[in-house]
Amino acid sequence: MILHPEPLSADAFAPFGQVIEADPATAIEINDGYTTRFHALAQATSDAEVILSIFRGRPRPLRVSMLECHPLGSQAFMPLGGRDWLAVVAERPEPSACRAFLCRGDQGLNYHVGTWHHPLLVLGDAQDFLVVDRAGPGDNLQEVFFGQTVQIEV
């Protein structure tokens, strides 16, 4: 099976989460007009503490043989290096349900609680991401491994 990434858009990604990007419709001028705030682009959801981390994604083969989900909190990724990257999501943890999105270097995303997704997929060199997710007790990671591999062609 081969996945061909589609461009990331708010409408296409809505079943899985929210797109984080500088949306002019949310712009508010603050700090005496020296700063534009793009307000409330996504909502972190958690039953525990919400934390900020930096993940450094390194290149890996573009194939999907597993998916994970976080049943207790949302998880947001915002690239810090400005380079395109990939997101693979699914409504259920099966190869045939997978969808791939090509995310621009100025687009992040926030996975809804319980959204099945592949771990971070960078294109080219390593890239850092600001990540907002849950910390606290409880099992907030589920993984499903496939008997087959899905290839991604960019």
DRENMARPA-348906 format. One record per residue (C-alpha): residue number from 1; x negated, y, z. Coordinates in Angstrom, 2 decimals, padded with zeros to 5 digits. Each point is the difference from the previous one (the first is absolute). Layout:
N
+-----+---------+---------+---------+
| num |       u |       v |       w |
+-----+---------+---------+---------+
| NUM |       X |       Y |       Z |
...
+-----+---------+---------+---------+
This chain:
154
+-----+---------+---------+---------+
| num |       u |       v |       w |
+-----+---------+---------+---------+
|   1 |  000.00 |  000.00 |  000.00 |
|   2 | -001.23 |  003.49 | -000.85 |
|   3 |  001.05 |  003.29 |  001.62 |
|   4 | -000.20 |  003.27 | -001.93 |
|   5 |  000.04 |  003.00 |  002.37 |
|   6 |  002.65 |  002.63 | -000.50 |
|   7 | -000.59 |  003.64 |  000.92 |
|   8 |  000.85 |  000.78 |  003.61 |
|   9 |  003.15 |  002.12 |  000.31 |
|  10 |  002.31 |  000.73 |  002.92 |
|  11 |  002.99 | -001.63 | -001.72 |
|  12 | -001.80 | -003.20 | -001.03 |
|  13 | -001.64 | -000.40 |  003.42 |
|  14 |  003.11 |  000.85 |  002.09 |
|  15 |  000.93 | -003.63 |  000.84 |
|  16 | -003.46 | -000.47 |  001.57 |
|  17 | -000.73 |  003.37 |  001.64 |
|  18 | -000.77 |  003.61 | -000.69 |
|  19 | -002.47 |  001.68 | -002.35 |
|  20 | -002.24 |  002.57 |  001.66 |
|  21 | -001.01 |  002.83 | -002.32 |
|  22 |  000.04 |  003.78 | -000.10 |
|  23 |  003.63 |  000.46 | -001.01 |
|  24 |  000.76 |  003.67 | -000.78 |
|  25 |  003.58 | -000.52 |  001.23 |
|  26 | -001.37 | -000.47 |  003.53 |
|  27 | -002.48 |  002.93 | -000.09 |
|  28 |  000.01 |  002.46 |  002.89 |
|  29 | -002.45 |  002.88 |  000.23 |
|  30 | -001.63 |  000.24 |  003.44 |
|  31 | -003.00 |  001.68 |  001.67 |
|  32 |  000.71 |  003.42 | -001.48 |
|  33 |  000.24 | -001.49 | -003.51 |
|  34 | -003.46 | -001.58 |  000.06 |
|  35 |  001.33 | -003.55 |  000.26 |
|  36 |  002.72 | -001.89 | -001.82 |
|  37 |  001.56 | -002.75 |  002.07 |
|  38 |  001.71 | -002.80 | -001.92 |
|  39 |  002.41 | -000.90 |  002.75 |
|  40 |  001.33 | -003.38 |  001.19 |
|  41 | -001.12 | -002.10 | -002.97 |
|  42 |  000.45 | -003.29 |  001.89 |
|  43 |  001.14 | -001.22 |  003.38 |
|  44 | -002.14 | -002.31 |  002.15 |
|  45 |  002.13 | -002.67 |  001.68 |
|  46 | -001.16 | -002.02 |  002.97 |
|  47 |  001.14 | -001.56 |  003.24 |
|  48 | -003.36 |  000.94 |  001.57 |
|  49 | -002.80 |  002.56 | -000.28 |
|  50 | -000.71 |  001.44 | -003.47 |
|  51 | -003.69 |  000.38 | -000.84 |
|  52 | -002.18 |  001.50 | -002.74 |
|  53 | -002.92 | -002.02 | -001.41 |
|  54 | -002.31 |  000.08 | -003.00 |
|  55 | -000.17 | -003.17 | -002.08 |
|  56 | -002.89 | -000.37 | -002.45 |
|  57 |  001.26 | -002.10 | -002.92 |
|  58 | -002.60 | -001.82 | -002.07 |
|  59 |  000.50 | -001.45 | -003.48 |
|  60 |  001.32 | -003.55 | -000.14 |
|  61 |  001.27 | -002.21 | -002.83 |
|  62 |  003.32 |  001.26 | -001.35 |
|  63 |  002.05 | -003.04 |  000.86 |
|  64 |  002.71 | -000.68 |  002.54 |
|  65 |  000.09 | -003.26 |  001.93 |
|  66 |  001.69 |  001.26 |  003.17 |
|  67 |  002.19 |  002.73 |  001.43 |
|  68 |  000.32 |  001.47 |  003.47 |
|  69 |  002.59 |  002.04 |  001.86 |
|  70 |  000.22 |  001.94 |  003.24 |
|  71 |  003.36 | -000.71 |  001.69 |
|  72 | -000.45 |  002.47 |  002.88 |
|  73 | -001.15 |  003.19 | -001.71 |
|  74 | -000.43 |  001.85 | -003.27 |
|  75 | -003.44 |  000.38 | -001.55 |
|  76 | -001.15 |  003.00 | -002.07 |
|  77 | -003.06 |  000.32 | -002.26 |
|  78 | -001.36 |  003.29 | -001.38 |
|  79 | -003.16 | -000.14 | -002.14 |
|  80 | -002.77 |  002.36 |  001.06 |
|  81 | -002.26 | -000.53 | -003.03 |
|  82 |  002.39 |  001.23 | -002.68 |
|  83 | -000.30 | -003.16 | -002.11 |
|  84 |  002.81 | -002.15 | -001.39 |
|  85 |  000.89 | -003.19 |  001.87 |
|  86 |  002.57 | -002.81 | -000.07 |
|  87 |  002.91 | -001.02 |  002.20 |
|  88 |  001.66 | -003.42 | -000.32 |
|  89 |  003.36 | -000.47 |  001.72 |
|  90 |  002.84 | -002.51 | -000.01 |
|  91 |  003.55 | -000.29 |  001.32 |
|  92 | -000.86 | -003.55 |  001.12 |
|  93 | -003.37 | -001.74 |  000.39 |
|  94 | -000.05 | -001.84 | -003.33 |
|  95 | -002.20 |  000.47 | -003.08 |
|  96 |  002.99 |  000.58 | -002.29 |
|  97 |  001.23 |  002.86 |  002.22 |
|  98 | -003.24 |  002.01 | -000.15 |
|  99 | -000.14 |  003.47 | -001.53 |
| 100 | -003.18 |  002.00 | -000.50 |
| 101 | -000.24 |  003.79 |  000.08 |
| 102 | -002.85 |  002.12 | -001.32 |
| 103 | -000.42 |  002.78 |  002.55 |
| 104 | -001.76 |  003.20 | -000.96 |
| 105 | -002.80 |  001.23 |  002.21 |
| 106 |  002.27 |  002.73 |  001.36 |
| 107 |  002.84 | -002.39 |  000.89 |
| 108 |  000.42 | -001.93 |  003.20 |
| 109 |  002.79 | -002.23 |  001.18 |
| 110 |  001.78 | -001.05 |  003.14 |
| 111 |  001.18 | -003.62 |  000.14 |
| 112 |  003.36 | -000.49 |  001.71 |
| 113 |  000.02 | -002.28 |  003.06 |
| 114 | -000.09 | -003.58 | -001.26 |
| 115 | -001.00 |  000.76 | -003.61 |
| 116 | -002.03 | -002.82 | -001.53 |
| 117 | -003.20 |  001.35 | -001.56 |
| 118 | -003.50 | -001.00 | -000.97 |
| 119 | -002.93 |  001.41 |  002.00 |
| 120 | -001.74 |  003.09 | -001.35 |
| 121 | -001.10 | -000.16 | -003.66 |
| 122 | -002.46 |  002.65 | -001.15 |
| 123 | -001.11 |  000.56 | -003.58 |
| 124 | -003.68 |  000.64 | -000.60 |
| 125 | -002.13 |  001.04 |  002.96 |
| 126 |  000.89 | -000.28 |  003.68 |
| 127 |  002.50 |  002.62 |  001.17 |
| 128 |  001.15 |  001.20 |  003.41 |
| 129 |  003.68 |  000.27 |  000.92 |
| 130 |  001.67 |  001.77 |  002.88 |
| 131 |  002.35 | -002.61 |  001.49 |
| 132 |  002.91 |  000.61 |  002.35 |
| 133 |  001.27 | -003.13 |  001.70 |
| 134 |  000.98 | -001.66 |  003.24 |
| 135 | -002.14 | -000.95 |  002.98 |
| 136 |  001.30 | -001.96 |  002.94 |
| 137 |  001.02 | -003.43 |  001.21 |
| 138 |  001.89 | -002.47 | -002.14 |
| 139 | -000.67 | -001.83 | -003.23 |
| 140 |  000.14 |  002.66 | -002.71 |
| 141 | -001.57 | -002.06 | -002.78 |
| 142 |  001.57 | -002.78 | -002.04 |
| 143 | -001.85 | -001.59 | -002.93 |
| 144 |  001.17 | -002.35 | -002.73 |
| 145 | -002.52 | -001.74 | -002.28 |
| 146 |  001.04 | -001.16 | -003.48 |
| 147 | -000.87 | -003.25 | -001.73 |
| 148 | -000.67 |  002.01 | -003.14 |
| 149 | -001.81 |  003.22 | -000.85 |
| 150 |  001.54 |  003.00 | -001.73 |
| 151 | -002.45 |  001.93 | -002.20 |
| 152 |  000.23 |  003.80 | -000.24 |
| 153 | -000.91 |  001.64 | -003.33 |
| 154 | -000.57 |  003.74 |  000.16 |
+-----+---------+---------+---------+
